[in-house]
C-alpha cells in the first residue's frame, strides 16, 4: 500500500511510519503536495542455517565438567551470605 504523508506528519509519526514500512508499505513524504522522499523497510537478513551448522562443527564440545564450578562457587556463595544488605 502506498501512503502519502506531509513532512510535518512524518516528523510527528516517524516511529509509526517506520513500523508500517517494515510491514511492506510504501511511505512517500511530500512537501506542499509534491513527493520528495520515500521510506521503505529493508529485508530482514536470513539466517543461513547451513553456514551456521558448518561453523558449529568447529566449536568445542561442552562437557558437564565445563559447567562445574566446584569449590569456587561454594566459597563465593558463603561470602555472599555474610554480606548484610
Short mmCIF file of the C-alpha atoms (twelve columns), coordinates in Angstrom:
data_MODEL
# 
_entry.id   MODEL 
# 
loop_
_atom_site.group_PDB 
_atom_site.id 
_atom_site.type_symbol 
_atom_site.label_atom_id 
_atom_site.label_alt_id 
_atom_site.label_comp_id 
_atom_site.label_asym_id 
_atom_site.label_seq_id 
_atom_site.Cartn_x 
_atom_site.Cartn_y 
_atom_site.Cartn_z 
_atom_site.pdbx_PDB_model_num 
ATOM 1  C CA . UNK A 1  0.000  0.000   0.000  1 
ATOM 2  C CA . UNK A 2  1.268  3.480   -0.855 1 
ATOM 3  C CA . UNK A 3  0.774  6.168   1.758  1 
ATOM 4  C CA . UNK A 4  1.416  9.890   1.260  1 
ATOM 5  C CA . UNK A 5  2.354  11.914  4.337  1 
ATOM 6  C CA . UNK A 6  3.459  15.503  4.810  1 
ATOM 7  C CA . UNK A 7  6.853  16.410  6.239  1 
ATOM 8  C CA . UNK A 8  5.142  17.515  9.458  1 
ATOM 9  C CA . UNK A 9  3.238  14.244  9.745  1 
ATOM 10 C CA . UNK A 10 6.437  12.282  9.052  1 
ATOM 11 C CA . UNK A 11 8.218  14.135  11.879 1 
ATOM 12 C CA . UNK A 12 5.429  13.566  14.381 1 
ATOM 13 C CA . UNK A 13 4.676  9.946   13.442 1 
ATOM 14 C CA . UNK A 14 8.111  8.679   12.394 1 
ATOM 15 C CA . UNK A 15 8.135  5.599   14.625 1 
ATOM 16 C CA . UNK A 16 4.689  4.523   13.412 1 
ATOM 17 C CA . UNK A 17 5.663  5.129   9.779  1 
ATOM 18 C CA . UNK A 18 8.823  3.053   10.194 1 
ATOM 19 C CA . UNK A 19 6.742  0.170   11.526 1 
ATOM 20 C CA . UNK A 20 4.434  0.478   8.518  1 
ATOM 21 C CA . UNK A 21 7.419  0.485   6.161  1 
ATOM 22 C CA . UNK A 22 8.769  -2.673  7.801  1 
ATOM 23 C CA . UNK A 23 5.390  -4.297  7.144  1 
ATOM 24 C CA . UNK A 24 5.928  -3.646  3.438  1 
ATOM 25 C CA . UNK A 25 4.017  -0.398  2.992  1 
ATOM 26 C CA . UNK A 26 5.453  2.334   0.791  1 
ATOM 27 C CA . UNK A 27 5.624  5.666   2.637  1 
ATOM 28 C CA . UNK A 28 6.061  8.773   0.476  1 
ATOM 29 C CA . UNK A 29 6.854  12.086  2.170  1 
ATOM 30 C CA . UNK A 30 5.519  15.187  0.475  1 
ATOM 31 C CA . UNK A 31 6.258  18.888  0.768  1 
ATOM 32 C CA . UNK A 32 3.396  21.099  -0.369 1 
ATOM 33 C CA . UNK A 33 1.862  18.032  -2.014 1 
ATOM 34 C CA . UNK A 34 4.994  17.196  -4.032 1 
ATOM 35 C CA . UNK A 35 6.690  13.831  -3.309 1 
ATOM 36 C CA . UNK A 36 10.248 14.423  -2.061 1 
ATOM 37 C CA . UNK A 37 11.287 11.245  -0.246 1 
ATOM 38 C CA . UNK A 38 10.344 7.665   0.393  1 
ATOM 39 C CA . UNK A 39 10.631 5.449   3.446  1 
ATOM 40 C CA . UNK A 40 10.866 1.738   2.800  1 
ATOM 41 C CA . UNK A 41 11.728 -1.173  5.011  1 
ATOM 42 C CA . UNK A 42 14.802 -3.278  4.417  1 
ATOM 43 C CA . UNK A 43 14.596 -7.017  4.007  1 
ATOM 44 C CA . UNK A 44 15.328 -8.887  7.187  1 
ATOM 45 C CA . UNK A 45 18.607 -10.779 6.960  1 
ATOM 46 C CA . UNK A 46 18.057 -14.501 6.655  1 
ATOM 47 C CA . UNK A 47 19.894 -16.834 8.948  1 
ATOM 48 C CA . UNK A 48 21.759 -19.284 6.819  1 
ATOM 49 C CA . UNK A 49 21.403 -22.487 8.781  1 
ATOM 50 C CA . UNK A 50 23.765 -24.439 6.562  1 
ATOM 51 C CA . UNK A 51 26.590 -21.985 7.235  1 
ATOM 52 C CA . UNK A 52 25.812 -21.995 10.954 1 
ATOM 53 C CA . UNK A 53 25.815 -25.796 11.099 1 
ATOM 54 C CA . UNK A 54 29.168 -25.898 9.319  1 
ATOM 55 C CA . UNK A 55 30.597 -23.362 11.767 1 
ATOM 56 C CA . UNK A 56 29.192 -25.261 14.760 1 
ATOM 57 C CA . UNK A 57 31.195 -28.337 13.793 1 
ATOM 58 C CA . UNK A 58 34.333 -26.412 14.788 1 
ATOM 59 C CA . UNK A 59 33.010 -25.428 18.214 1 
ATOM 60 C CA . UNK A 60 34.420 -27.304 21.202 1 
ATOM 61 C CA . UNK A 61 32.188 -29.830 22.903 1 
ATOM 62 C CA . UNK A 62 30.846 -28.597 26.233 1 
ATOM 63 C CA . UNK A 63 31.140 -31.413 28.729 1 
ATOM 64 C CA . UNK A 64 29.479 -31.420 32.174 1 
ATOM 65 C CA . UNK A 65 32.853 -30.508 33.675 1 
ATOM 66 C CA . UNK A 66 32.699 -27.208 31.802 1 
ATOM 67 C CA . UNK A 67 29.711 -26.165 33.918 1 
ATOM 68 C CA . UNK A 68 31.085 -27.466 37.235 1 
ATOM 69 C CA . UNK A 69 32.136 -24.543 39.414 1 
ATOM 70 C CA . UNK A 70 33.242 -26.742 42.274 1 
ATOM 71 C CA . UNK A 71 34.552 -25.153 45.456 1 
ATOM 72 C CA . UNK A 72 34.865 -21.692 43.925 1 
ATOM 73 C CA . UNK A 73 31.097 -21.276 43.747 1 
ATOM 74 C CA . UNK A 74 30.606 -22.512 47.308 1 
ATOM 75 C CA . UNK A 75 33.179 -20.005 48.591 1 
ATOM 76 C CA . UNK A 76 31.542 -17.208 46.628 1 
ATOM 77 C CA . UNK A 77 28.102 -18.168 47.977 1 
ATOM 78 C CA . UNK A 78 29.408 -18.160 51.575 1 
ATOM 79 C CA . UNK A 79 30.862 -14.679 51.078 1 
ATOM 80 C CA . UNK A 80 27.534 -13.507 49.712 1 
ATOM 81 C CA . UNK A 81 25.686 -14.939 52.709 1 
ATOM 82 C CA . UNK A 82 27.899 -12.896 55.049 1 
ATOM 83 C CA . UNK A 83 27.074 -9.587  53.366 1 
ATOM 84 C CA . UNK A 84 24.271 -7.646  55.012 1 
ATOM 85 C CA . UNK A 85 22.061 -5.756  52.607 1 
# 
